């Protein structure tokens, strides 16, 4: 699965004074007091500042202050891990606080944890794997990677510079700087073997096939290369006049966004493991209107082979079937700043794009199990502080 966007920002929960008592409101609570009232604004700011300046913040306080998660990933049993961040509102520097919460398949909170942080530090991110979650390294090398089981217990990983010959079950942990895969069977983090030196984008499917976009420095065309167990299975040139952008792969399907100049023009798709490719320049998506090119493009594959295409903080389209020839625009209950998929479930996050003390309408995590036709808002059940 692909990561949730850098554009996702955090918000504090609104606090207003009502008959002398402080009452917590959700982002869509009806009949709420004006969020811009002087006393309410003062209370929210005071509480938010106290959370980010606390050297040992409580998870519930960080989650309340953040208002919406910055990321959501799913483990093999269906458990979710939500990550939260509350940073300095006035400046990109200064104190911050981060938290994570693990939710079981029934929606109950089983574990949560919070830490004091620095607003300039890289975002905390995880990948969902078999039996739990893995922290994505935040700097050069594998430093900072660790495992969490489904109960939130932390485990050390085996970290090695020796490249792994990929096999079924391996998971792409970090795409670049450096490229790392994770092997659940041995809890090992390592670079994948045989990846081209000029690889600009990677994907690893459930069979352990590494798909990479090779972008040579010469005038030679871009190429999509397939490898497994350290051996090259095939290589095919991207059709002219395009260069490749974002790459995703799952099952028999892989897709590459096609760029011409600075403009996104369509997709290059295979549904038979790379034997045949099809250029798709229509399908109901207004490609030229997507201004992000590859930088903010969200391209993901559902478990049934359907493609999810969209822009960070913008509209998204879902394929009508696994042939990925036509797409329908998704309707959302509120504007989403982040969108992702896992299995056949869609996850959308409603948040503001810049950090303030206010909430946006419907702020939080939304979930759809029917291809975006119906959405439900995540509501926490129970608690398990750490």
N, C-alpha and C positions, 0 to 999 in steps of 0.2 A: 504494500500500500504505500501510496504516496503520503509527506508531512503536511500539516496544516500551515497557513500562510504567515509570513512575517508581518502582514498587514493587520493581523488580529491584535487588538490592544485591550487593556484591562480597565475595568470601571469599579467604582465603589458602590455598595448597596445604599439606597437612599434612606436617610434617617430624618424623621420629622418630629416635631414636638406636638403632641395631641393631648389636651387636657393635662398638661404637666408631665406626661410619660413619654418616653422615647419608644417609637414603634417602628419596627423594620418592615419595609415594603418591598415587594418584588417589582421588577421592571414593568409588569403589565397589570399591577393591582388597580382595580377600578376605584374611582372616587378619591384618589390620593391627593394630599395637600400639595400645592405648588412647590416643585422641587427647587425653585429659585428663591424661596422665602429666605430671609436673612438668617433667622435662627437655625432653620434646617440646613442651610449651606454651611454654617459655622460648625454644627454638630458633625456633619459628614466629613468635613475636612479635618477636624480634630481627631476623629476616630481613625481615619485613613492614615494620617501622619503618625499616629501612635503605633499602628500596625507595622508600617515600613521601617520605623525607627527601633522597634523592639528587637533586641538581640536574640530572643527566643520566642518568636511569634507562635500563637496557637493556629493549627490548621484551619479551624472553623473561622477564625478572624481573617486570615489571609483570603480564604475562599469568599467570604462575605464582602471583603473590600474589593477583590478583583471583579466580582459581579458575573463574569463569564469565563469559561476556561479558554486557554490559548491553544489547547491541543486535546485530541481524544484518540486513543488507540485501543484495539481489542485483542485479547489473548485468545488462544485456541478454544477455550471453553465458553467464550462469550463474555467473560468479564471485561469491564472497561477500566482504563486508567485515564483520568482527567488531570491535566496540568494547569496550574493557575499562576499568575504573576501580578503583583501590585508594585508599580514603580513610582518614581518621583514625577508628580504631575507637572511641576513648573519647569523641569530641566531633565535632559537626558542623563545627567550625572546624579550621584547621591545615593541614598539608601533605597532598598527594595526588599521585597519578600516573595518567596516562591512556595508553592505547595503542590502536592499531588493527592489524589483520592482514588482508591480502588473500589469499584462497584461490582457486585456479583451479578450473574444473569437474571436474578429476581429483582434487581434494582436496589439491593441493600448495600450500604456503605460498610465495607469490611476492614478498611485500613486507610489512614491518611497521615500525612507528614508535612511539616513546614520548616523552612529555614530562612534566616536573614540573608540578604544578598546585596549585590551591587547593581545599580540600574544599567551600568555599562557592560555587565557580564553577558555572555551568550545565552540565548533562551534555553531553558531546560526542555529536553525532548526525549521521548521513549519510543520504542518499537514493540508492538505486541508479538509474542512468540508462543511456542508450545510451552504451556505450564506457567506462563507469567509474562514478564516484560523486561526489556533491556534498555538501560540508559544509553542514549546516543552520545558519543564523545563530543565535547564542545570545543576542542582545540586540535592542534596537530597530534597525530598518532592516536592511540586508543585510550589516552589518559582520561579518566572520569567515567569510563564504562563500568557498569555493574548490573547485576540482575536483581529483580524483585519477583518473589513467588506470588501466588494468588492471594496470600494472606498478608502481603506487604513486607515479608522478611527479606532482608538484603543478603545477596550472595556474591562472593568474588567470582570473577571470570578468569579463564586462562587467556592471556594476551600474548601473541607471538608475532614476530615480523616475518616468519616463514609463510609464504603464500599457500593458501588452501586450494586444492583441486576440488572445485565445487561439485556437490552431489545433491540429490533430493533432500529437501528439508532445510537447506541453507537459506539464510535471510540476508538481504542487503541492509546493512546497518548504517553505513555512511557512503554517499555517492562519490564524494571527492574530498581531497585534501585532508586525510587520505581516503581512498576507497577501502571499505572494510565490509566483510561478511561475518555473520554470526552462525555458529553451528550448535543448535540446541542439544544434540546428543552428548557433546563433550563440553558445553559451555565455553566454547573457544571463539575468540575474536581475532581475525587475521585478514590480510589483504587477499583477494582472489588471484589465483594463478593465471598467467597468460593474457591479461587484459592489455590491449594495444596502448602504446605510449601516448598516443594522441586522442585517447578516448575522452569524449566530452560529456557523455551521458551514459548511465548504466541502468539496467533492470535485471533482477534475478527472479526467474519463475519458480514454481513449486517443484519442478523437476531438477532444479539446480543448474539450469541453463543460464549463462550470463549473456545478456544482450547488451552490446555496447555500440555507441556511435563513434566511429573513427573519423576525425576531422584532420586530415593531413595539412601540413603547412604549405604544400605545393598547390598547383592548380588541379590536382587530381580530385575527383568527386568524393564527397562524403560516402562512407560505407557503413552498413549495419553488419556487425560481426556477431556470430553465435558461437559460444564455447561451453564445454562441459567437461569436468574432470581434467581441466588443463589442456584439452584438445579443441581445435577449431572445427566446428561442424559445418560452417558455411559463412559466406560473405557476399553481400550484394550492394551494388552502387545505388545511391539515392538518385532518383531521376532528375535530370537537368530540366529547368534552370534553378532547382531548389537546393537549399542546404537543410540539414536536419536541425531540429530543436529539441523538444522534450520527447523522451522515449519511455514507453511502458510495456510490460509483457505479463501475460498470465495464461496458463493452459496452452492452447494452440494459437492464441491470438497475441499479436504485438502491434503497436501503433507508434508512429513517429510523426510529430508535427512538421509541416513543410513551411519553410521561410523563403521568401524572395525579397531581397533588399532588407527592409526592416519590417516587412508586413507578413503576418500569418496568412497563408493561402489555403490550407487544408491539412489532410492527413494522408499518410502512406500506411496501409493496413495489410496485414497477413492474418488469415484465419486457419492456416494449415502449417503452422510451425516454421514459416519462412520459405516454403516451397514456391509459393506464388504471392505476389504483392499487388495491391490495387491502389491507385491514386484517387482520393476522394476530395473533390473541390466544392461540393454542394452539400446535399443531404439535409437541408433545412437550417444550416448554421450560417449566419452572415459573417463569414471569415474576415472580410476586409474591415468589418466594424469592430473586431476585437483588436484593440490597440496595443495589447501587452506584448505581442510577438511571442517570445518564449519566456520572457522574464517573469510574468505573472500568470502564465498559462497553467491551468489545472487539468491534467490528463490522467485519468485512472480507469482501471478495468475492474468491473464487478466479477464475481465468481462465475456468473453465467455467461461471461464473454461480452457483455455489453459495455460500451465505452461511455464514460462521463467526461464531458468537455466543458470548460468554462474559464472565466477570468476571476482572479482573486478579487473578492468584493463585488463581483459583477454577476451577470446572468450565466446560467448553466443549462446544458442540454444533455439528455440521456438517450442513447440509442434505442430504437423501437424493438430491436431483436439483436441476437448475437452476430448477425451478418454485418451490422454496423453500417448500413447503407442510408438509413434515414434517422433523424433525431427529432425529439420533441423538447420544447423549452419547458423547464421546470418552474412551477409556481411554488412560492414559499410564503408562509404565514406572515413573516416580517422580513426585511432585508437581511441577508446573511453576509458577514464579512469573511467567512471561511467555510469551505465545503470539502467534504472528503467522503470516501466510501470504504467499506470493509465487508467482504462477502457480498451479499446483496442489500445490505443496509446502508442508507445514506445518513450522514451526520452534517448538520449545519450549525454554525455558531453566529449568534447575533451579538454584536458589540459595536462600540464606537471605533473610529479609525485613528483618533488621537486621544491621549490620556486626559481625562477630566474627572471631576468628582461626581458627575451625573451618570444616570443610567440612560440607555436607549430603550425604545419600545421593544418589549419581548426579549430583553437581554438574557442570554444563556444558551444552553445546548438544546437543539431540536433533533428529533430522530424520525426517520421514515423507513418502514419495512416493505413498502409497496411501490417503490420507484418514484417517490416524491408526490404521490397523489394525496396522501394524508400524512400529517406531521403531529407528533406529540412532544411536549416540552419536558425535558428531564427535571424531575423533582426528587431530591434526595430522600432516602428512607433510612432511618437509624444512623448510627455513628460509631466510628472506631478510631479515636484519636491516638496519635503517636507523637 
